[in-house]
Amino acid sequence: GPNTGGMGAYSPAPIVTPELMDQVEREILVPVVHALKRARRPFRGVLYAGLMLTNQGPKVLEFNVRLGDPECQAVLMRLKSDLFEALDAVVDERLDTVTLEWDPRPAVTVVMASEGYPGHYERDRVINNLEEAERMPGVKVFHAGTALRTDPALGRDDRIVTDGGRVLDVTALGDTLADAQARAYEAVRAIRFAGAWYRRDIGNRALRAARP
């Protein structure tokens, strides 16, 4: 089908072994940082490497100087440390003094999109049941393509409506990947807006790989 932005993510990714992570750092990330330093363009910030795993090893598709979307929602859901403190340490060149603490539980993010995305889509469709979804254990709903609209009867911003192609990033923690996936999709099914669509297979590949 047509190319879209990311429609889901899960963390951690079982396919990324410690050996593979070492290879990525050694062959891609560290050389890039050193090259920037040699070019007198030292980089401080978030460096996002978009990679493809091939039979010939990891290959670079792109670099971004930002967090990935929706990857960051699944990753940061598991971060127990203060993100600001880590970023502040980056600015002050003292990142070696920071140790990040992670929740061992996996997280799954499912993107809810507007009907028609990535092509033409309608805006201003009222989103219902957000509070119900966020009351579910381990669930957080991150807003992307949303807006507040004034209800003339009340004279204030009262309704949350769709205002983009990718509308919500519904994220859940679980004791297992299957549990996180089930919680995320339960929350997705609770949220209602006209024309909502989403992929129904986020996390399936990792679950299949884990089967004996």
C-alpha positions as CSV (number, residue, x, y, z in Angstrom):
1,G,0.0,0.0,0.0
2,P,1.0,3.7,0.1
3,N,3.9,4.8,2.2
4,T,2.9,6.1,5.6
5,G,4.7,7.3,8.7
6,G,5.3,4.7,11.4
7,M,2.1,3.0,12.4
8,G,3.3,1.2,15.5
9,A,6.3,0.1,17.6
10,Y,7.4,-2.1,20.4
11,S,10.2,-2.1,22.9
12,P,12.5,-3.9,23.4
13,A,12.9,-5.5,20.0
14,P,13.9,-9.2,20.5
15,I,15.7,-9.2,17.2
16,V,18.2,-6.7,18.4
17,T,20.7,-8.8,20.4
18,P,23.5,-7.4,22.4
19,E,25.9,-8.6,19.7
20,L,23.9,-6.7,17.0
21,M,23.8,-3.6,19.1
22,D,27.6,-3.7,19.6
23,Q,28.0,-4.0,15.8
24,V,25.7,-1.0,15.1
25,E,27.6,1.1,17.7
26,R,31.0,0.0,16.3
27,E,30.3,0.2,12.6
28,I,27.7,3.0,12.3
29,L,27.1,5.2,15.4
30,V,30.6,5.8,16.7
31,P,32.1,6.4,13.2
32,V,29.4,9.0,12.4
33,V,30.0,10.9,15.7
34,H,33.8,10.8,15.1
35,A,33.3,12.1,11.5
36,L,31.2,15.0,12.8
37,K,33.9,15.9,15.3
38,R,36.6,15.8,12.6
39,A,34.5,18.0,10.4
40,R,34.4,20.5,13.4
41,R,30.6,19.9,13.7
42,P,30.4,18.1,17.0
43,F,26.8,17.0,17.6
44,R,25.0,17.2,20.9
45,G,21.5,15.9,21.0
46,V,19.4,12.9,20.0
47,L,20.8,11.1,16.9
48,Y,18.2,8.7,15.4
49,A,19.5,6.1,13.0
50,G,17.0,4.5,10.7
51,L,18.4,1.1,9.9
52,M,17.5,-1.9,7.8
53,L,18.7,-5.4,8.9
54,T,19.9,-7.3,5.8
55,N,21.8,-10.5,5.1
56,Q,24.8,-8.3,4.7
57,G,24.3,-6.7,8.1
58,P,22.7,-3.5,9.2
59,K,22.3,-0.8,6.5
60,V,21.6,2.9,7.0
61,L,18.4,4.4,5.5
62,E,18.5,7.8,7.2
63,F,19.7,9.8,10.1
64,N,17.4,12.3,12.0
65,V,18.4,14.6,14.8
66,R,15.3,13.9,16.8
67,L,13.5,11.0,18.4
68,G,11.7,8.6,16.1
69,D,7.9,8.7,16.0
70,P,6.2,6.4,17.2
71,E,9.3,4.6,18.4
72,C,10.0,7.1,21.1
73,Q,6.6,6.5,22.7
74,A,7.3,2.8,23.2
75,V,10.9,3.4,24.3
76,L,10.2,6.3,26.7
77,M,7.3,4.5,28.2
78,R,9.9,2.2,29.7
79,L,12.3,5.0,30.8
80,K,12.2,5.3,34.6
81,S,15.0,8.0,34.8
82,D,14.4,11.7,34.2
83,L,14.7,12.4,30.5
84,F,15.4,16.1,31.1
85,E,18.4,15.3,33.3
86,A,19.8,13.1,30.6
87,L,19.3,15.7,27.9
88,D,20.8,18.4,30.2
89,A,23.8,16.2,30.7
90,V,24.2,16.0,26.9
91,V,24.3,19.8,26.6
92,D,26.9,20.1,29.4
93,E,29.0,17.2,28.0
94,R,28.7,15.1,31.1
95,L,26.6,12.2,29.8
96,D,29.1,9.8,31.2
97,T,27.8,10.7,34.7
98,V,24.2,9.6,33.9
99,T,22.9,6.1,34.2
100,L,19.5,5.4,32.6
101,E,17.1,3.1,34.5
102,W,14.7,1.1,32.4
103,D,11.5,-0.7,33.2
104,P,12.1,-4.3,32.2
105,R,8.5,-4.7,31.0
106,P,7.8,-4.4,27.3
107,A,5.8,-1.7,25.7
108,V,3.6,-1.6,22.5
109,T,2.5,1.5,20.6
110,V,-0.4,1.4,18.1
111,V,-1.1,4.5,16.0
112,M,-4.7,5.4,15.3
113,A,-5.0,7.3,12.0
114,S,-7.6,9.3,10.1
115,E,-9.7,7.7,7.4
116,G,-7.9,8.3,4.1
117,Y,-4.4,8.7,5.5
118,P,-1.8,8.9,4.0
119,G,-3.9,10.5,1.3
120,H,-6.7,13.0,1.8
121,Y,-8.4,12.9,5.2
122,E,-11.1,14.8,7.0
123,R,-10.4,16.9,10.1
124,D,-12.5,17.9,13.1
125,R,-13.9,14.5,13.9
126,V,-14.7,14.3,17.6
127,I,-12.6,11.8,19.6
128,N,-14.5,10.0,22.3
129,N,-13.5,7.8,25.3
130,L,-10.0,9.0,25.8
131,E,-10.3,9.1,29.5
132,E,-11.7,5.6,29.6
133,A,-8.7,4.3,27.6
134,E,-6.2,6.1,29.9
135,R,-7.8,4.6,33.0
136,M,-6.8,1.1,31.8
137,P,-3.8,-0.3,33.7
138,G,-0.4,0.5,32.0
139,V,-1.9,2.6,29.2
140,K,-1.0,6.1,28.1
141,V,-2.4,7.9,25.1
142,F,0.0,10.3,23.3
143,H,-1.6,13.0,21.1
144,A,-0.3,13.7,17.6
145,G,-2.9,15.0,15.1
146,T,-5.4,16.4,17.6
147,A,-6.8,19.8,18.4
148,L,-9.2,21.5,20.9
149,R,-12.4,22.9,19.4
150,T,-14.7,25.4,21.1
151,D,-18.2,24.1,21.9
152,P,-20.3,27.2,21.2
153,A,-22.9,26.1,23.8
154,L,-20.3,26.2,26.5
155,G,-18.1,29.0,25.2
156,R,-14.8,27.2,25.8
157,D,-12.5,24.6,24.2
158,D,-14.3,21.5,25.2
159,R,-13.9,18.9,22.4
160,I,-10.8,17.0,21.3
161,V,-11.0,16.4,17.6
162,T,-8.8,14.9,14.8
163,D,-6.4,17.4,13.2
164,G,-3.9,15.3,11.3
165,G,-3.3,12.0,9.5
166,R,-1.7,10.1,12.5
167,V,-4.0,11.1,15.3
168,L,-3.1,9.1,18.5
169,D,-0.3,6.9,19.7
170,V,-1.9,4.4,22.1
171,T,0.9,2.8,24.3
172,A,0.8,0.1,26.9
173,L,3.2,-1.6,29.3
174,G,2.7,-5.3,30.1
175,D,4.4,-8.1,32.0
176,T,5.0,-9.8,28.6
177,L,4.9,-8.5,25.0
178,A,1.7,-10.3,24.5
179,D,0.2,-8.6,27.5
180,A,1.4,-5.2,26.4
181,Q,-0.1,-5.8,22.9
182,A,-3.4,-6.9,24.3
183,R,-3.6,-3.9,26.6
184,A,-2.8,-1.5,23.7
185,Y,-5.4,-2.9,21.4
186,E,-8.0,-3.0,24.2
187,A,-7.4,0.8,24.7
188,V,-7.5,1.4,20.9
189,R,-10.9,-0.4,20.6
190,A,-12.2,1.8,23.4
191,I,-11.4,5.1,21.6
192,R,-13.9,6.2,19.0
193,F,-13.8,8.7,16.2
194,A,-15.3,8.5,12.7
195,G,-13.1,6.8,10.2
196,A,-10.4,5.7,12.7
197,W,-8.1,3.0,11.3
198,Y,-5.0,1.2,12.6
199,R,-2.8,-1.8,11.9
200,R,-3.9,-4.9,13.8
201,D,-0.5,-6.7,13.7
202,I,1.8,-4.5,15.7
203,G,4.1,-6.9,17.7
204,N,3.1,-10.0,15.9
205,R,6.4,-10.6,14.3
206,A,8.2,-10.5,17.6
207,L,5.6,-12.8,19.1
208,R,6.1,-15.3,16.3
209,A,9.9,-15.2,16.7
210,A,9.5,-16.0,20.4
211,R,7.6,-19.2,19.7
212,P,9.5,-22.4,20.2
